[in-house]
Amino acid sequence: MTGQNEDERGFFAERPEPRMVRADAAAKDKPHYLGHRERLRERFAGSASADDFADYELLELLLFRLIPRADTKPVAKALLARFGTLSEVLGAPVARLQEVKGVGAAVALDLKVIAAAARRMARGEIKGREVLSSWEQVLDYCRAAMAFEEREQFRILFLDKKNALIADEVQQTGTVDHTPVYPREVIKRALELSSTAIILVHNHPSGDPTPSRADIEMTRTILETGRQLGIAVHDHIIIGKKGFASMKGLKLI
């Protein structure tokens, strides 16, 4: 069965180099990148913070396990050259990741698994907590979940009477510049979950988080519909690649 199911990663764990008869021959044949990997790992193990590392170094550390038998620095730098930041690499679609030399289907999928784990971790920071007092964590989660999507998504954070998060749902996914939103469906879902307050979130794939006139009008319709049934709309956050806009902060609602 050798070779039948192998992909560009080989096995997930790094394979040891074959034992050589002579030590000097082993040293000569040892790939140059193995020493670099060990030094980078030691730096990370001894570091107090991941902030001590550049994006390409953190991406290299991830790729060590995903691509165990190759020099991953060129791959990491090529990914960053293509997409910009580590967050953008992890947020990129599988098909676009595979356009980068050295990234096959399996590695692209593994990077998306890592991205999903990061989003789940960010959501865990706000799940069950009083959201309005954890606003930075809410924004971090929304950016991780939506900033680099290529199509618009309309997400709703449903809160209980203590403003703790009880559910987080993507209600609609649209095109690159439009998502259909139905205010009655938003409020209906809040009633089904016994939610007394909601936070609306959607992304602008263009990168500019400035609310459009349609965004403002739709939000005001949801706010008024919810008010009649005792459901508050705390905010509508628009996420872009480089920032966000809060309609409440902009005094638009």
PASEBA-1860 file (N, C-alpha, C; in nm, 3 decimals):
! residues 253
1> MTGQNEDE> 0.081/-0.122/0.000/0.000/0.000/0.000/0.085/0.127/0.000 ~ 0.217/0.114/-0.004/0.304/0.230/0.005/0.276/0.327/-0.108 ~ 0.256/0.454/-0.071/0.238/0.560/-0.168/0.094/0.578/-0.214 ~ 0.007/0.482/-0.184/-0.128/0.489/-0.238/-0.208/0.603/-0.178 ~ -0.193/0.629/-0.048/-0.272/0.732/0.018/-0.188/0.849/0.067 ~ -0.068/0.863/0.019/0.018/0.971/0.067/-0.019/1.101/-0.003 ~ -0.001/1.213/0.068/-0.019/1.343/0.009/0.107/1.423/0.036 ~ 0.101/1.559/0.016/0.223/1.637/0.030/0.275/1.645/0.172
9> RGFFAERP> 0.193/1.601/0.271/0.237/1.607/0.410/0.319/1.486/0.450 ~ 0.301/1.371/0.384/0.351/1.246/0.439/0.267/1.215/0.561 ~ 0.324/1.153/0.661/0.253/1.133/0.786/0.249/1.264/0.862 ~ 0.146/1.277/0.952/0.132/1.403/1.028/0.252/1.427/1.117 ~ 0.303/1.322/1.182/0.425/1.336/1.264/0.546/1.336/1.172 ~ 0.647/1.411/1.208/0.767/1.415/1.125/0.841/1.282/1.134 ~ 0.886/1.235/1.020/0.956/1.107/1.018/1.104/1.127/1.050 ~ 1.161/1.038/1.128/1.305/1.049/1.153/1.383/1.020/1.026
17> EPRMVRAD> 1.500/1.078/1.017/1.586/1.050/0.903/1.632/0.904/0.908 ~ 1.644/0.836/0.794/1.693/0.697/0.794/1.829/0.686/0.859 ~ 1.848/0.580/0.939/1.976/0.559/1.006/2.083/0.527/0.902 ~ 2.194/0.601/0.907/2.303/0.583/0.812/2.412/0.497/0.874 ~ 2.492/0.436/0.791/2.599/0.350/0.839/2.708/0.432/0.904 ~ 2.742/0.545/0.843/2.850/0.628/0.896/2.794/0.760/0.945 ~ 2.844/0.807/1.062/2.794/0.930/1.121/2.822/1.050/1.032 ~ 2.942/1.055/0.969/2.975/1.169/0.886/2.885/1.174/0.763
25> AAAKDKPH> 2.849/1.058/0.712/2.758/1.054/0.598/2.620/1.102/0.638 ~ 2.576/1.064/0.759/2.446/1.109/0.808/2.442/1.261/0.822 ~ 2.549/1.317/0.877/2.555/1.463/0.893/2.553/1.532/0.758 ~ 2.622/1.474/0.661/2.628/1.534/0.528/2.493/1.531/0.460 ~ 2.419/1.419/0.478/2.291/1.403/0.410/2.174/1.468/0.482 ~ 2.193/1.513/0.605/2.086/1.571/0.684/2.036/1.700/0.620 ~ 1.907/1.714/0.591/1.855/1.835/0.529/1.884/1.958/0.614 ~ 1.916/2.069/0.549/1.956/2.191/0.620/1.843/2.247/0.706
33> YLGHRERL> 1.717/2.223/0.667/1.607/2.286/0.738/1.578/2.223/0.873 ~ 1.631/2.101/0.900/1.602/2.036/1.028/1.660/2.114/1.145 ~ 1.781/2.166/1.129/1.840/2.247/1.236/1.762/2.375/1.258 ~ 1.715/2.436/1.150/1.634/2.557/1.160/1.505/2.529/1.236 ~ 1.442/2.417/1.207/1.318/2.381/1.276/1.341/2.368/1.426 ~ 1.448/2.300/1.462/1.475/2.279/1.604/1.502/2.411/1.675 ~ 1.578/2.500/1.610/1.607/2.631/1.672/1.480/2.713/1.690 ~ 1.392/2.710/1.590/1.268/2.787/1.599/1.177/2.731/1.707
41> RERFAGSA> 1.171/2.600/1.716/1.091/2.537/1.823/1.145/2.575/1.961 ~ 1.277/2.573/1.976/1.337/2.607/2.105/1.308/2.752/2.142 ~ 1.313/2.841/2.042/1.279/2.981/2.067/1.135/2.994/2.115 ~ 1.045/2.922/2.049/0.904/2.930/2.088/0.882/2.874/2.227 ~ 0.946/2.761/2.257/0.931/2.699/2.389/0.980/2.790/2.500 ~ 1.084/2.869/2.471/1.141/2.955/2.574/1.087/3.096/2.574 ~ 0.993/3.125/2.483/0.940/3.261/2.471/0.823/3.282/2.566 ~ 0.813/3.404/2.616/0.702/3.439/2.705/0.576/3.474/2.626
49> SADDFADY> 0.591/3.505/2.499/0.476/3.550/2.421/0.495/3.520/2.274 ~ 0.384/3.484/2.207/0.388/3.464/2.062/0.412/3.595/1.989 ~ 0.394/3.707/2.058/0.419/3.837/1.996/0.567/3.856/1.961 ~ 0.652/3.771/2.017/0.795/3.779/1.985/0.826/3.724/1.846 ~ 0.727/3.667/1.780/0.749/3.601/1.652/0.677/3.675/1.539 ~ 0.744/3.681/1.425/0.682/3.737/1.306/0.576/3.641/1.254 ~ 0.485/3.691/1.171/0.380/3.606/1.115/0.439/3.486/1.041 ~ 0.546/3.509/0.964/0.600/3.398/0.885/0.660/3.290/0.975
57> ELLELLLF> 0.711/3.329/1.094/0.768/3.230/1.185/0.657/3.144/1.249 ~ 0.547/3.208/1.288/0.435/3.131/1.343/0.376/3.039/1.236 ~ 0.368/3.089/1.114/0.317/3.005/1.005/0.412/2.889/0.977 ~ 0.542/2.915/0.984/0.639/2.806/0.970/0.616/2.698/1.076 ~ 0.596/2.739/1.201/0.575/2.643/1.309/0.453/2.555/1.281 ~ 0.349/2.614/1.225/0.232/2.535/1.187/0.265/2.439/1.074 ~ 0.340/2.487/0.978/0.369/2.406/0.858/0.468/2.294/0.885 ~ 0.546/2.304/0.993/0.641/2.197/1.026/0.571/2.062/1.030
65> RLIPRADT> 0.454/2.057/1.093/0.381/1.932/1.106/0.299/1.899/0.981 ~ 0.255/2.002/0.913/0.172/1.979/0.794/0.256/1.936/0.674 ~ 0.380/1.988/0.668/0.471/1.952/0.558/0.603/1.908/0.622 ~ 0.614/1.783/0.666/0.727/1.741/0.749/0.859/1.720/0.676 ~ 0.858/1.707/0.544/0.982/1.671/0.475/1.020/1.774/0.369 ~ 1.013/1.900/0.406/1.050/2.007/0.313/1.083/2.133/0.392 ~ 1.150/2.226/0.327/1.180/2.356/0.386/1.052/2.439/0.378 ~ 0.994/2.473/0.493/0.864/2.541/0.493/0.874/2.693/0.494
73> KPVAKALL> 0.993/2.749/0.514/1.005/2.895/0.516/0.960/2.956/0.384 ~ 1.004/2.904/0.266/0.956/2.963/0.140/0.805/2.953/0.124 ~ 0.746/2.843/0.173/0.601/2.826/0.162/0.530/2.930/0.250 ~ 0.579/2.947/0.374/0.519/3.045/0.465/0.527/3.185/0.407 ~ 0.643/3.221/0.352/0.659/3.355/0.298/0.575/3.374/0.171 ~ 0.559/3.267/0.092/0.476/3.276/-0.028/0.329/3.296/0.008 ~ 0.284/3.227/0.113/0.147/3.244/0.159/0.121/3.386/0.207 ~ 0.216/3.441/0.282/0.199/3.577/0.334/0.209/3.680/0.222
81> ARFGTLSE> 0.295/3.654/0.123/0.305/3.744/0.009/0.173/3.747/-0.069 ~ 0.107/3.633/-0.073/-0.019/3.621/-0.148/-0.136/3.684/-0.073 ~ -0.143/3.657/0.060/-0.263/3.696/0.134/-0.244/3.812/0.231 ~ -0.122/3.839/0.275/-0.097/3.957/0.357/-0.059/3.931/0.501 ~ -0.145/3.866/0.578/-0.119/3.842/0.719/-0.151/3.696/0.752 ~ -0.109/3.653/0.871/-0.141/3.518/0.916/-0.293/3.499/0.924 ~ -0.364/3.598/0.973/-0.509/3.589/0.981/-0.571/3.572/0.843 ~ -0.517/3.643/0.746/-0.571/3.633/0.609/-0.537/3.498/0.546
89> VLGAPVAR> -0.421/3.444/0.580/-0.388/3.309/0.531/-0.488/3.208/0.584 ~ -0.514/3.212/0.715/-0.606/3.116/0.775/-0.750/3.140/0.729 ~ -0.780/3.263/0.691/-0.915/3.294/0.645/-0.938/3.269/0.497 ~ -0.831/3.240/0.423/-0.844/3.221/0.278/-0.915/3.090/0.245 ~ -0.991/3.087/0.136/-1.058/2.963/0.095/-0.957/2.856/0.054 ~ -0.997/2.731/0.067/-0.910/2.618/0.033/-0.858/2.629/-0.110 ~ -0.945/2.663/-0.203/-0.905/2.669/-0.344/-0.795/2.773/-0.367 ~ -0.803/2.887/-0.301/-0.701/2.991/-0.319/-0.571/2.955/-0.249
97> LQEVKGVG> -0.580/2.886/-0.135/-0.458/2.841/-0.069/-0.379/2.748/-0.159 ~ -0.449/2.664/-0.232/-0.382/2.566/-0.318/-0.315/2.630/-0.440 ~ -0.342/2.757/-0.464/-0.276/2.827/-0.574/-0.131/2.860/-0.540 ~ -0.095/2.849/-0.412/0.041/2.879/-0.368/0.126/2.753/-0.381 ~ 0.242/2.767/-0.443/0.331/2.652/-0.463/0.369/2.589/-0.330 ~ 0.355/2.457/-0.323/0.389/2.384/-0.202/0.270/2.354/-0.113 ~ 0.153/2.410/-0.147/0.032/2.387/-0.067/-0.065/2.303/-0.149 ~ -0.081/2.178/-0.107/-0.176/2.089/-0.173/-0.308/2.087/-0.100
105> AAVALDLK> -0.396/1.998/-0.144/-0.531/1.992/-0.088/-0.529/1.959/0.061 ~ -0.443/1.866/0.102/-0.440/1.824/0.242/-0.389/1.934/0.333 ~ -0.283/2.004/0.293/-0.230/2.114/0.374/-0.331/2.228/0.382 ~ -0.395/2.260/0.269/-0.496/2.367/0.269/-0.609/2.334/0.365 ~ -0.653/2.208/0.364/-0.760/2.167/0.454/-0.714/2.173/0.599 ~ -0.591/2.132/0.626/-0.539/2.138/0.763/-0.533/2.282/0.814 ~ -0.497/2.375/0.728/-0.494/2.516/0.767/-0.635/2.565/0.802 ~ -0.736/2.516/0.729/-0.873/2.555/0.761/-0.919/2.493/0.893
113> VIAAAARR> -0.870/2.372/0.925/-0.901/2.312/1.055/-0.843/2.398/1.167 ~ -0.720/2.444/1.147/-0.657/2.532/1.246/-0.738/2.661/1.262 ~ -0.784/2.716/1.151/-0.865/2.838/1.155/-0.995/2.814/1.231 ~ -1.058/2.699/1.206/-1.183/2.667/1.276/-1.161/2.652/1.425 ~ -1.048/2.591/1.463/-1.015/2.577/1.605/-0.993/2.713/1.670 ~ -0.928/2.804/1.596/-0.905/2.939/1.649/-1.038/3.013/1.669 ~ -1.130/2.996/1.574/-1.262/3.060/1.590/-1.337/3.001/1.709 ~ -1.329/2.870/1.723/-1.398/2.806/1.836/-1.340/2.855/1.968
121> MARGEIKG> -1.209/2.872/1.972/-1.143/2.922/2.094/-1.189/3.064/2.124 ~ -1.197/3.149/2.018/-1.242/3.287/2.038/-1.386/3.291/2.086 ~ -1.471/3.204/2.030/-1.610/3.199/2.073/-1.622/3.154/2.218 ~ -1.533/3.064/2.259/-1.534/3.019/2.398/-1.507/3.130/2.497 ~ -1.436/3.236/2.450/-1.406/3.349/2.538/-1.530/3.429/2.572 ~ -1.635/3.420/2.488/-1.754/3.502/2.513/-1.877/3.418/2.547 ~ -1.873/3.287/2.522/-1.989/3.202/2.546/-2.027/3.206/2.694 ~ -2.152/3.242/2.721/-2.203/3.243/2.858/-2.161/3.363/2.940
129> REVLSSWE> -2.079/3.451/2.882/-2.032/3.569/2.956/-2.119/3.689/2.926 ~ -2.115/3.788/3.012/-2.187/3.911/2.991/-2.118/3.986/2.877 ~ -2.181/3.984/2.762/-2.116/4.026/2.639/-2.076/4.173/2.640 ~ -2.160/4.258/2.693/-2.133/4.401/2.686/-2.011/4.440/2.770 ~ -1.973/4.355/2.866/-1.852/4.384/2.943/-1.731/4.311/2.885 ~ -1.751/4.236/2.776/-1.642/4.163/2.710/-1.635/4.206/2.563 ~ -1.649/4.335/2.539/-1.667/4.384/2.403/-1.546/4.356/2.314 ~ -1.426/4.368/2.367/-1.307/4.341/2.286/-1.303/4.195/2.241
137> QVLDYCRA> -1.341/4.103/2.330/-1.345/3.961/2.292/-1.452/3.935/2.186 ~ -1.564/4.008/2.195/-1.669/3.995/2.094/-1.616/4.038/1.958 ~ -1.549/4.151/1.955/-1.494/4.201/1.828/-1.387/4.107/1.773 ~ -1.302/4.056/1.863/-1.198/3.962/1.819/-1.261/3.838/1.756 ~ -1.367/3.789/1.818/-1.434/3.670/1.764/-1.497/3.701/1.628 ~ -1.565/3.812/1.617/-1.631/3.848/1.490/-1.529/3.867/1.379 ~ -1.415/3.928/1.411/-1.310/3.945/1.309/-1.256/3.810/1.266 ~ -1.230/3.721/1.364/-1.178/3.589/1.330/-1.277/3.509/1.247
145> AMAFEERE> -1.405/3.524/1.275/-1.507/3.445/1.208/-1.542/3.496/1.070 ~ -1.530/3.629/1.046/-1.592/3.685/0.926/-1.505/3.776/0.842 ~ -1.398/3.830/0.896/-1.326/3.937/0.827/-1.275/3.898/0.689 ~ -1.240/3.771/0.670/-1.177/3.731/0.544/-1.264/3.641/0.458 ~ -1.393/3.638/0.490/-1.487/3.565/0.404/-1.500/3.639/0.271 ~ -1.514/3.563/0.163/-1.524/3.624/0.030/-1.667/3.660/-0.008 ~ -1.764/3.613/0.072/-1.903/3.651/0.051/-1.959/3.711/0.179 ~ -2.059/3.794/0.164/-2.121/3.855/0.282/-2.194/3.749/0.363
153> QFRILFLD> -2.180/3.760/0.495/-2.255/3.678/0.589/-2.328/3.769/0.686 ~ -2.447/3.728/0.724/-2.523/3.801/0.825/-2.534/3.711/0.947 ~ -2.470/3.752/1.054/-2.460/3.673/1.178/-2.538/3.743/1.288 ~ -2.597/3.664/1.377/-2.671/3.719/1.490/-2.618/3.656/1.619 ~ -2.585/3.740/1.715/-2.549/3.695/1.850/-2.673/3.713/1.936 ~ -2.727/3.603/1.987/-2.848/3.606/2.069/-2.810/3.606/2.217 ~ -2.868/3.700/2.292/-2.832/3.718/2.433/-2.954/3.692/2.522 ~ -2.924/3.652/2.646/-3.033/3.635/2.743/-3.056/3.765/2.818
161> KKNALIAD> -3.140/3.760/2.921/-3.175/3.883/2.993/-3.058/3.942/3.071 ~ -2.950/3.860/3.091/-2.830/3.912/3.156/-2.724/3.952/3.053 ~ -2.763/3.954/2.927/-2.675/3.987/2.814/-2.561/3.887/2.797 ~ -2.585/3.763/2.839/-2.489/3.655/2.814/-2.523/3.588/2.682 ~ -2.420/3.546/2.609/-2.440/3.483/2.479/-2.502/3.345/2.496 ~ -2.616/3.323/2.430/-2.679/3.191/2.435/-2.673/3.121/2.299 ~ -2.654/3.196/2.192/-2.643/3.134/2.059/-2.576/3.232/1.963 ~ -2.509/3.175/1.866/-2.439/3.251/1.763/-2.468/3.182/1.630
169> EVQQTGTV> -2.538/3.248/1.542/-2.582/3.183/1.419/-2.560/3.272/1.297 ~ -2.517/3.209/1.188/-2.514/3.277/1.058/-2.650/3.254/0.995 ~ -2.728/3.362/0.981/-2.863/3.346/0.929/-2.867/3.345/0.777 ~ -2.780/3.425/0.715/-2.781/3.433/0.569/-2.639/3.446/0.517 ~ -2.614/3.389/0.399/-2.490/3.410/0.325/-2.528/3.458/0.186 ~ -2.465/3.566/0.142/-2.504/3.625/0.015/-2.394/3.624/-0.089 ~ -2.380/3.737/-0.158/-2.281/3.752/-0.264/-2.165/3.835/-0.211 ~ -2.080/3.883/-0.301/-1.966/3.964/-0.258/-2.008/4.099/-0.203
177> DHTPVYPR> -2.129/4.145/-0.235/-2.168/4.279/-0.188/-2.314/4.288/-0.142 ~ -2.378/4.173/-0.118/-2.518/4.180/-0.074/-2.557/4.051/-0.003 ~ -2.631/4.068/0.107/-2.690/3.954/0.178/-2.837/3.986/0.204 ~ -2.929/3.901/0.159/-3.071/3.926/0.189/-3.099/3.903/0.337 ~ -3.163/3.999/0.401/-3.197/3.987/0.543/-3.346/4.015/0.559 ~ -3.413/3.930/0.637/-3.556/3.942/0.657/-3.582/3.971/0.804 ~ -3.615/4.096/0.836/-3.631/4.136/0.977/-3.725/4.046/1.057 ~ -3.837/4.003/0.997/-3.931/3.918/1.070/-3.866/3.784/1.109
185> EVIKRALE> -3.780/3.731/1.021/-3.712/3.604/1.050/-3.611/3.621/1.163 ~ -3.546/3.738/1.166/-3.450/3.766/1.274/-3.520/3.764/1.408 ~ -3.632/3.835/1.418/-3.704/3.844/1.544/-3.770/3.710/1.578 ~ -3.822/3.640/1.478/-3.881/3.508/1.501/-3.781/3.414/1.565 ~ -3.657/3.416/1.513/-3.554/3.327/1.569/-3.519/3.367/1.712 ~ -3.515/3.496/1.739/-3.488/3.542/1.876/-3.595/3.492/1.972 ~ -3.721/3.495/1.930/-3.830/3.446/2.014/-3.817/3.296/2.037 ~ -3.778/3.222/1.932/-3.762/3.077/1.946/-3.656/3.042/2.049
193> LSSTAIIL> -3.552/3.126/2.061/-3.442/3.100/2.153/-3.462/3.167/2.289 ~ -3.578/3.233/2.306/-3.607/3.308/2.430/-3.500/3.414/2.456 ~ -3.453/3.473/2.349/-3.352/3.579/2.359/-3.420/3.713/2.378 ~ -3.365/3.794/2.467/-3.423/3.926/2.493/-3.342/4.039/2.431 ~ -3.227/4.005/2.372/-3.145/4.108/2.307/-3.058/4.040/2.201 ~ -3.024/4.116/2.098/-2.941/4.062/1.991/-2.836/4.164/1.949 ~ -2.728/4.111/1.893/-2.627/4.194/1.827/-2.617/4.144/1.684 ~ -2.635/4.233/1.589/-2.627/4.199/1.447/-2.484/4.219/1.400
201> VHNHPSGD> -2.436/4.129/1.316/-2.300/4.139/1.264/-2.301/4.096/1.118 ~ -2.238/4.174/1.031/-2.213/4.124/0.897/-2.082/4.179/0.846 ~ -2.029/4.116/0.742/-1.898/4.154/0.690/-1.912/4.222/0.554 ~ -1.813/4.303/0.521/-1.801/4.363/0.389/-1.675/4.306/0.324 ~ -1.688/4.212/0.231/-1.569/4.154/0.166/-1.481/4.257/0.096 ~ -1.536/4.373/0.061/-1.456/4.478/-0.002/-1.348/4.529/0.091 ~ -1.368/4.508/0.223/-1.271/4.554/0.322/-1.313/4.681/0.393 ~ -1.401/4.760/0.332/-1.446/4.887/0.390/-1.569/4.861/0.477
209> PTPSRADI> -1.560/4.884/0.608/-1.673/4.853/0.696/-1.779/4.963/0.705 ~ -1.768/5.066/0.625/-1.864/5.177/0.632/-2.006/5.127/0.602 ~ -2.103/5.156/0.690/-2.241/5.110/0.666/-2.300/5.176/0.542 ~ -2.372/5.095/0.464/-2.443/5.150/0.349/-2.580/5.200/0.394 ~ -2.648/5.274/0.306/-2.782/5.319/0.338/-2.875/5.200/0.361 ~ -2.858/5.095/0.279/-2.940/4.974/0.296/-2.913/4.908/0.431 ~ -2.786/4.906/0.473/-2.752/4.850/0.605/-2.826/4.924/0.716 ~ -2.825/5.054/0.708/-2.886/5.138/0.812/-3.037/5.118/0.816
217> EMTRTILE> -3.099/5.119/0.699/-3.246/5.105/0.694/-3.289/4.967/0.744 ~ -3.217/4.863/0.702/-3.251/4.729/0.748/-3.237/4.717/0.899 ~ -3.131/4.776/0.955/-3.109/4.769/1.100/-3.220/4.840/1.176 ~ -3.261/4.953/1.126/-3.368/5.028/1.193/-3.501/4.953/1.188 ~ -3.524/4.880/1.078/-3.646/4.799/1.068/-3.644/4.687/1.170 ~ -3.529/4.619/1.184/-3.516/4.511/1.283/-3.532/4.568/1.424 ~ -3.472/4.684/1.448/-3.479/4.746/1.580/-3.624/4.776/1.616 ~ -3.700/4.833/1.522/-3.839/4.869/1.550/-3.926/4.745/1.566
225> TGRQLGIA> -3.904/4.643/1.484/-3.980/4.520/1.495/-3.954/4.452/1.629 ~ -3.827/4.450/1.669/-3.791/4.390/1.796/-3.845/4.465/1.915 ~ -3.846/4.596/1.906/-3.895/4.679/2.018/-4.041/4.645/2.050 ~ -4.120/4.618/1.949/-4.261/4.587/1.970/-4.281/4.456/2.045 ~ -4.178/4.367/2.040/-4.190/4.236/2.104/-4.093/4.220/2.221 ~ -4.037/4.330/2.267/-3.950/4.327/2.384/-3.811/4.273/2.358 ~ -3.762/4.281/2.235/-3.628/4.233/2.200/-3.542/4.354/2.160 ~ -3.435/4.375/2.233/-3.348/4.490/2.208/-3.241/4.456/2.104
233> VHDHIIIG> -3.205/4.555/2.024/-3.092/4.542/1.932/-2.980/4.630/1.988 ~ -2.879/4.566/2.047/-2.772/4.642/2.111/-2.683/4.713/2.011 ~ -2.657/4.649/1.897/-2.566/4.710/1.800/-2.574/4.633/1.669 ~ -2.524/4.694/1.565/-2.499/4.625/1.438/-2.354/4.655/1.402 ~ -2.272/4.551/1.403/-2.129/4.565/1.377/-2.100/4.519/1.234 ~ -2.026/4.601/1.162/-1.984/4.564/1.027/-1.834/4.540/1.029 ~ -1.794/4.422/0.982/-1.655/4.378/0.989/-1.591/4.392/0.851 ~ -1.474/4.456/0.846/-1.392/4.462/0.725/-1.257/4.400/0.753
241> KKGFASMK> -1.176/4.386/0.650/-1.046/4.323/0.667/-0.954/4.408/0.756 ~ -0.971/4.537/0.753/-0.879/4.625/0.826/-0.944/4.694/0.946 ~ -1.069/4.659/0.976/-1.133/4.725/1.089/-1.280/4.691/1.097 ~ -1.354/4.770/1.176/-1.496/4.745/1.193/-1.567/4.879/1.212 ~ -1.700/4.874/1.199/-1.782/4.992/1.226/-1.897/4.949/1.316 ~ -1.926/5.029/1.416/-2.037/5.005/1.506/-2.145/5.108/1.476 ~ -2.263/5.062/1.439/-2.370/5.159/1.411/-2.411/5.237/1.535 ~ -2.405/5.170/1.651/-2.434/5.242/1.775/-2.327/5.346/1.802
249> GLKLI> -2.201/5.308/1.780/-2.092/5.402/1.801/-2.099/5.521/1.707 ~ -2.150/5.495/1.586/-2.165/5.603/1.487/-2.296/5.680/1.505 ~ -2.373/5.641/1.608/-2.502/5.704/1.639/-2.602/5.693/1.523 ~ -2.596/5.579/1.455/-2.689/5.553/1.345/-2.813/5.479/1.392 ~ -2.807/5.423/1.513/-2.923/5.358/1.573/-2.931/5.399/1.720
END
